[in-house]
Amino acid sequence: MFKGSYVALITPMNLDGSIDVEGLDKLVDFHINNGTDGIVAVGTTGESATVTLTEHVRIVEQVVKFSNGRVPVIAGNGANATAHAIELTQALNGTGVDGMLGVTPYYNKPSPKGLIAHYKAVASHTDIPQILYNVPGRTGVDMQPETIAELSTFKNIVAIKEATGDLSRLHKLKDLCDDSFGLLSGDDATACEFILSGGDGAISVVNNIAPSLYKKMCDSAFNGDKEHAYAFDNELSLLHSSLFVEANPIPVKWAAFELGLIKNNTIRLPLTELSSANYGLVKEAMEKAQLEVK
């Protein structure tokens, strides 16, 4: 259902921290014009943890409006409280999104039983396809393949964004889940190999600033063209590391500003702007990917 090169979209902000709606429109067009297959709005990279419920819904509505059916739009609906995730899901039901992405409840460290109950409760409050999101490095909980497999049988849970970077997980999930269940990488450093090994695509941070090159890498991998897939991935390789030198989305927002993709490098507390000590590292990675700094 969801395949290809997806962007985990940053949320552009004005200097006062409010949402830059015009900037959002510009970003959507930039990605569609550069071949991005789909957009994930207000996930971790979109600063979901620091926007209000009203802002969250408005951002999603605007992305749906600006994309105008040209690409699928997925909205983040994760929260560490099941009741909050349900509230957010219900608020997103009327936005026109094609799917929702729910991160594992962070900080709480639920058991497999708790994860299953959580996701089934959330999915029961919508008919919109749901994508699981496993990123233990951010949440403190690692959803095991057996848990994912059980959830994959629920009526509208259709895919997983797997961000551990452990490619053995992909092979186990392919063994445990039906072929119709989507397998998406959430780890840029291993996304190329993930797709070459039978994955359905990637939801990417790097894609924010290098969508054309990322699309070429994904398409080559889908076609089994290892030579070109690895070549494109090599151009992206420094970005895979440098954009995580500080907490995401700090580096990618700075890079997007340097490229003129957003008009302000504004990020909400408790995150702060990229340290000047890391400017050179990110710029070097951008140059290797042949990105032109403004």
N, C-alpha and C positions, 0 to 999 in steps of 0.2 A: 504493500500500500504506500509506504513512504520509502523512496529509494533515491540515491544520488548524493549530490553535494549540497548539504544544508548549512546555513550559517546560523550560529548562535549569536544573534544580533545584539550589538551594543545599544544602549539607550542614550541618544544625544541629549545634552542638557544645556540650558542657558547658564549664564554666569551666576544667577541667583539660585541655581539648582533645580529650577522648574524644567519640565519636559520641553525640548525643542521640537515642536511638531513639524515645522518646515524642514528641519534637519533629518527627521525621521523619513519624510517623503523622499528626500534626496538619497538617503541610504537605500531605501527600497528600490528605487530606480537604478541605482548603481549596481546593486546585486543582480537584478533581473537582466540588465543590459550586459552583464559580464558572465551570464550563464548559470548563476546559482539556481539549483533545482527547487529550493524551498527555504522558508524563513522560520526560525524559532524566535518568538518575541517574548521578552521578559522571563528568560531563564536566568541562570546564575550570571552569565555574561551580561545580561540586560539589567543587572542590579535588582533582581526580584526581592532580595532581602531588605531593601531600603526604600522601595516605593510603597505608597499607600494602596489600599484596595482600589480606590477610585482611580488613581493614576495607572495602576496595573491594567485595569479594564480599558481605560482610555487609550493607552499605548497599543493594546491588542486591536482595538476597534480601528485605530488609525492605520496600523500596518495592513489590516484586512482591506480597508478602504483604498489605500495607496497601491496595494498589489493588484487589486481589482480582478482577481481570478486568474492572474497570469502564472502564479506559482502557489503551491499549498502553503498555508500559514499554520504553524503550531504554536500554541500558547502554553507557557509555563503555568502549572496549577499545583505545584508542590508546596508543602508546608510541614512543619514538625508536629503540628496538632491536626489530627484527622478532621476535627470539626472545622478548623480554619481552611483546610484543603477542600472540604465539601462546600463551604461558603464561597470560596474562590471559584470552584468549578461551576457552581450554580450561577454566579455572576458572569462567567464566560460563556455560558450556554447560548446566549443570544447574540454573540459577537460575529458569528459567521466563520469561526475558525474551522480548519479541517481536522485538527487533532489537538491533543493536550499532552504535555510532558510533565510527569510527576516525579520529582526527586524523592529518594528514600527519606523518611523523616529524620532530620538531622538532630544531633545532640542527645536525643532520647535513647538511642541504641536499642531499638525494638528487636525482639526475637523473630525467627522466621514466621512463627504463628502470628505475631503482631503485624509483620509486614503484609502477610496475606490478608488479614482482617482489614488493615488500613486501605490497601489498594482496592479490595472488593467493595468497601464502603464508598470510596470516592467514585469508582466506576459506576456504581449503582445509581448515582445522581446525575447521570448524563447518558445520552446515546452517542456522543462524539467519541471517536476512537482514542484510546489512551495508550501512551507510551511510557513504560517504566524507565527509570533513570538511576543507574547504579554508579556512584562516584564516591567510594569510601574515603578518599583523601580529603574530601570536603565535609562529609556528613558524619563520619565515625561509625558507620554501619556498612557492612559488605553483604549485599543480597546474593546468596548462593544460587548456582544454576538450578538446583532442584526446586528452590522457591520460585524462581522465574518460570520454570516449566509448569508448575502448578497454576500460577497466575495466567499463563499463556492460554489456558483453556477457558478463561472467563470471557463472556460474550464480546465485550468491546475493548479488551486489552490486547493490542495488536502487535506490539513491538517493544524492544528494549534498546535504550542507549547505554552501552556498556563502556565505562570509562576507566576500567582498572588498568588497561594497557597489557593485560595478560591474555595473549592470543590463544592459550589453551582453553580459556573460557568460551571463545567462539566455537571451537570444535565440540565442546561438551554441550553447548546450547543447541548446536545443529543436530546432535544426537538425541537430545531430550525433547525438543520442541518440533511442532509441525512445520512443514516447509512454508506455510503461509505466514508464520510468525516472523516479523521483521527484525533483523539484527543490524544495528547501527553502531558505529564506533563513536565514542566520545573522547577519544585520546588521539590528538593530532599526530603524535610521534609514531604511532603504530597503525594509523588509519589505512595507509597504502597496503600494508601487508594484510590487514583485516579484510579489505575488499578482495584482494587477490586470493584470499583463503575462503571466499564464499560469502562475505558480508554484503549487506544491501546498501551500504553507504556510510556517510559520516555526518555528524552534527558538529561543526568546527568553529573554534575560536579564530584560528589563523585565517579562515575564509573571510573574516571581516575586512582584511586589508589586501588579500591576494586571491580574490574569487576566480579570476580567469585561470590562473595557474593551478589553483586547487581543483577546479573543474576538469582541467586537462589531466591531472594526476588521477582523479577518480574515474574518468571515462577510460583512460588507458588501462587501469586496473580491472574495470568491468569487462573490458575486451580481452583480458588475459595478456595484454601487451606489457610484459614485465620490463622490457628494456626502457620504454618511454615512461612507464609509471615510476620506475626507480629514478630515472633522470629528472622528472618533474619534482618528485619527492625530495631529491637531493637539493634542488634549488630552494625548497621550502624548509630544509632541515634546521637551519639556524633559527628560523621563526618558531619552529616547534618547541625549542627550548627557551629562547629569549622572551617569548611572550608569556612565560610563566616564571620569570626571574623574580617577580613579585606577584602578589595575589591577583588572579584574574578578577576583573578586567583592567587592572591598573596599566599594564604595559600596552595592551591592545588599544586602549583609549588614547594613550599618548601617541602611539603610532598612527592611529586614524587621524588625529589632529595634525601631526606632522605631514601627513599626505594630503591634507586639505579636505578630508572626507567629512569632518565635523568642524564646526566653527569655534568650539570651546573644548578645552581639556578639563571638563568639569566632572567630578566624581563625588559621590556622597560618602560622608563619614559613616562608619569608622575607617573606610578606605581613604587614602590620600594619594596625591599625584605621584607619578613615578620619580624615584630618586635620581638626581642628576648623575650619580655614579653609574647608572645603568643606561644612560642615553646612548653611549657609544656602542654598547652591546646590541641594543635593539636596532640602531641605525645600520650596523654591519649586517645584521640579518636581513633588513629591508633591501639593502644594496645587493646581497646575494640573490634575493628573489626578484631583482631587477625592478624594484618599486621606486618611483621617482618622488623624492621628498620635495615639498613645495619650496 
